[in-house]
Amino acid sequence: MARRPEIWIGHVNLQTTNLKGSTRFLADAGLRHVFANEEMVIVELRGGTHLIMFERDELENPESYFDFMVEDIDVLHSRLDKMGYSVTDIERGQIHDTFSLKEPGGNRIRVNSSHVDDHSAV
């Protein structure tokens, strides 16, 4: 069995024009709340990576610098669609299936299916 990599992403920053709406979206998507105050919100992704959000009047670039990877893309797509988020159709690919959405703070985020095998996901 392959060893788990020794390095992972600790923190990722995301600017938003709607801190409360973006926080609600990330909770709806399945991220875990860690910390919040009037200036920032921290949520946690699988593996312990923290997504730190700061509210801004305007986004420099609405394309996120990261994407999400999930075990069951069909389930998340359906859940977010039923909650009223504007999701694109799922595009089926050779490595990933993928869809995109615009979250309430104005960021466009791509969601990919996982290609991590069971041994390296630990």
Secondary structure, 3 states (H helix, E strand, C coil): CCCCCCCCCCEEEEEECCHHHHHHHHHHHCCEEEEECCCEEEEECHHHCEEEEEECCCCCCCEEEEEEEECCHHHHHHHHHHCCCCECCCECCCCCCEEEEECCCCCEEEEEECCCCCCCCC
